[in-house]
């Protein structure tokens, strides 16, 4: 999660490179708050709690890069194609590639009622609705704004963990939540 939320920094830097301009102070402030807040949220501020294997770092960075691509690339396509079509094609291509690279697929395990319900729930609520909302937001927000605002995801995870599972949080984790919410407020108040 920490590595994935380096995405806003990547999108801001991409925008600076593409448009040959320095990121503004507000953009840099929101990126710093979002990334630092996510770090504190996940680690509690204790750098020794980060025990991430190299494979996780690579996959996290790839996830951040592709998250950035999803934030930037469809912007111009949304003016010519429908959000539903783009989402459907993206999900179909992603599913086909995932299926092709999964060597040990067992159809009998997949067809279990509980597994089908869980997969349907994840697909509809966790993926389709999330991407519809994200792509709809791209119609009004810049890619940098959209990706920075999306850093609310780890905050939601913390809040739901507290209320649903009774988890408690350290001062560092609470500081992380405050930093992420501050990043979102900077965007809203300064109109990035």
C-alpha positions as CSV (number, residue, x, y, z in Angstrom):
1,X,0.0,0.0,0.0
2,X,2.8,2.5,0.9
3,X,4.5,1.9,-2.4
4,X,1.3,2.0,-4.4
5,X,0.5,5.5,-3.1
6,X,3.7,6.9,-4.6
7,X,1.4,7.1,-7.6
8,X,0.3,10.7,-7.0
9,X,3.9,11.8,-7.0
10,X,4.5,9.9,-10.3
11,X,1.4,11.6,-11.9
12,X,2.5,15.0,-10.7
13,X,6.0,14.4,-12.0
14,X,4.6,13.1,-15.3
15,X,2.5,16.2,-15.7
16,X,5.5,18.4,-15.0
17,X,7.6,16.6,-17.5
18,X,4.8,16.4,-20.2
19,X,3.8,20.1,-19.9
20,X,7.4,21.3,-19.1
21,X,6.5,23.1,-16.0
22,X,7.5,22.9,-12.4
23,X,4.9,21.4,-10.0
24,X,3.3,24.1,-8.0
25,X,3.7,24.4,-4.2
26,X,0.2,23.0,-3.6
27,X,0.8,20.0,-5.8
28,X,4.1,19.2,-4.0
29,X,2.4,19.8,-0.6
30,X,-0.4,17.3,-1.4
31,X,2.0,14.7,-2.8
32,X,4.2,15.0,0.3
33,X,1.2,14.8,2.6
34,X,-0.4,11.8,0.8
35,X,2.8,9.8,0.6
36,X,4.0,10.6,4.1
37,X,0.5,10.0,5.5
38,X,0.3,6.6,3.9
39,X,3.7,5.7,5.2
40,X,2.7,6.7,8.8
41,X,-0.7,5.0,8.4
42,X,0.9,1.7,7.4
43,X,4.0,1.7,9.6
44,X,2.8,3.8,12.6
45,X,6.0,5.9,11.9
46,X,8.3,3.1,12.8
47,X,10.6,2.5,9.8
48,X,11.6,-0.9,11.3
49,X,8.1,-2.2,10.9
50,X,8.7,-2.2,7.1
51,X,9.6,-5.7,6.3
52,X,9.0,-5.8,2.6
53,X,10.5,-8.4,0.3
54,X,12.0,-7.2,-3.0
55,X,9.2,-8.8,-4.9
56,X,6.7,-6.7,-3.0
57,X,8.6,-3.6,-3.8
58,X,8.7,-4.4,-7.5
59,X,5.0,-5.3,-7.6
60,X,4.1,-2.2,-5.5
61,X,6.1,0.1,-7.9
62,X,4.5,-1.6,-11.0
63,X,1.1,-1.2,-9.3
64,X,1.8,2.5,-8.8
65,X,2.9,3.0,-12.4
66,X,-0.2,1.3,-13.8
67,X,-2.4,3.2,-11.4
68,X,-0.8,6.3,-12.8
69,X,-1.4,5.1,-16.3
70,X,-5.1,4.5,-15.5
71,X,-5.3,8.0,-14.1
72,X,-3.7,9.8,-17.0
73,X,-4.4,7.7,-20.2
74,X,-8.2,7.5,-20.2
75,X,-8.6,11.2,-19.8
76,X,-8.5,11.9,-23.5
77,X,-10.3,8.7,-24.4
78,X,-13.3,9.7,-22.1
79,X,-14.1,12.5,-24.5
80,X,-14.5,10.1,-27.4
81,X,-15.6,6.8,-25.8
82,X,-18.1,6.0,-23.0
83,X,-16.9,5.3,-19.5
84,X,-18.7,1.9,-19.6
85,X,-17.0,0.8,-22.8
86,X,-13.5,1.7,-21.5
87,X,-14.2,0.0,-18.2
88,X,-15.6,-3.1,-19.9
89,X,-12.6,-3.4,-22.3
90,X,-10.1,-2.8,-19.6
91,X,-11.6,-5.4,-17.3
92,X,-11.9,-7.9,-20.2
93,X,-8.3,-7.5,-21.3
94,X,-7.1,-7.6,-17.7
95,X,-9.1,-10.8,-17.0
96,X,-7.9,-12.5,-20.2
97,X,-4.3,-11.8,-19.4
98,X,-4.7,-12.9,-15.8
99,X,-6.4,-16.1,-16.9
100,X,-3.7,-16.8,-19.4
101,X,-0.9,-16.5,-16.9
102,X,-2.6,-18.5,-14.1
103,X,-1.1,-22.0,-14.6
104,X,-3.0,-23.8,-11.9
105,X,-6.6,-22.8,-12.5
106,X,-9.1,-25.4,-11.1
107,X,-12.7,-24.8,-12.4
108,X,-14.3,-27.0,-9.7
109,X,-13.0,-24.7,-6.9
110,X,-14.2,-21.6,-8.9
111,X,-17.7,-23.0,-9.3
112,X,-18.4,-23.3,-5.5
113,X,-21.3,-21.1,-4.5
114,X,-19.4,-19.3,-1.7
115,X,-16.5,-18.6,-4.0
116,X,-18.8,-17.3,-6.8
117,X,-20.6,-15.0,-4.4
118,X,-17.3,-13.6,-3.1
119,X,-15.9,-13.1,-6.6
120,X,-19.1,-11.4,-7.7
121,X,-19.0,-9.1,-4.7
122,X,-15.4,-8.2,-5.3
123,X,-16.0,-7.7,-9.0
124,X,-19.1,-5.6,-8.7
125,X,-18.4,-3.6,-5.5
126,X,-14.7,-3.6,-5.2
127,X,-13.8,-3.2,-8.9
128,X,-16.5,-2.2,-11.3
129,X,-18.2,0.5,-9.1
130,X,-14.8,1.8,-7.9
131,X,-13.6,2.2,-11.5
132,X,-16.9,3.8,-12.7
133,X,-16.6,6.3,-9.9
134,X,-12.9,7.0,-10.5
135,X,-13.4,7.4,-14.3
136,X,-16.4,9.6,-13.7
137,X,-14.3,11.7,-11.4
138,X,-11.7,12.1,-14.2
139,X,-14.3,14.1,-16.1
140,X,-14.0,16.9,-13.5
141,X,-10.6,16.4,-12.0
142,X,-7.1,16.4,-13.4
143,X,-5.2,13.1,-13.1
144,X,-3.1,14.5,-10.3
145,X,-6.2,15.6,-8.3
146,X,-7.9,12.2,-8.9
147,X,-4.9,10.1,-7.7
148,X,-4.3,12.3,-4.7
149,X,-7.9,12.2,-3.6
150,X,-7.9,8.4,-4.1
151,X,-5.4,8.2,-1.2
152,X,-8.5,8.2,1.0
153,X,-8.6,4.4,0.5
154,X,-6.2,3.5,3.3
155,X,-8.0,5.9,5.6
156,X,-11.3,4.1,4.8
157,X,-9.6,0.8,5.6
158,X,-8.5,2.2,9.0
159,X,-12.0,3.5,9.8
160,X,-13.7,0.3,8.8
161,X,-11.2,-1.7,10.7
162,X,-11.9,0.3,13.8
163,X,-15.7,0.1,13.6
164,X,-16.1,-3.4,12.2
165,X,-13.2,-5.2,13.8
166,X,-12.4,-3.2,16.9
167,X,-8.8,-2.5,16.0
168,X,-6.9,0.2,17.8
169,X,-4.3,2.5,16.2
170,X,-1.1,4.1,17.3
171,X,-0.4,7.8,17.4
172,X,1.7,7.4,14.2
173,X,-1.2,5.7,12.4
174,X,-3.6,8.5,13.5
175,X,-1.1,11.1,12.3
176,X,-1.1,9.3,8.9
177,X,-4.9,9.6,8.6
178,X,-4.7,13.3,9.5
179,X,-2.0,13.8,6.8
180,X,-4.0,12.0,4.1
181,X,-7.2,13.9,4.9
182,X,-5.1,17.2,4.9
183,X,-3.8,16.3,1.4
184,X,-7.4,16.0,0.2
185,X,-8.4,19.3,2.0
186,X,-5.5,21.1,0.3
187,X,-6.8,20.0,-3.1
188,X,-10.4,21.0,-2.2
189,X,-9.4,24.4,-0.6
190,X,-6.8,25.5,-3.1
191,X,-8.5,24.1,-6.2
192,X,-5.5,22.3,-7.7
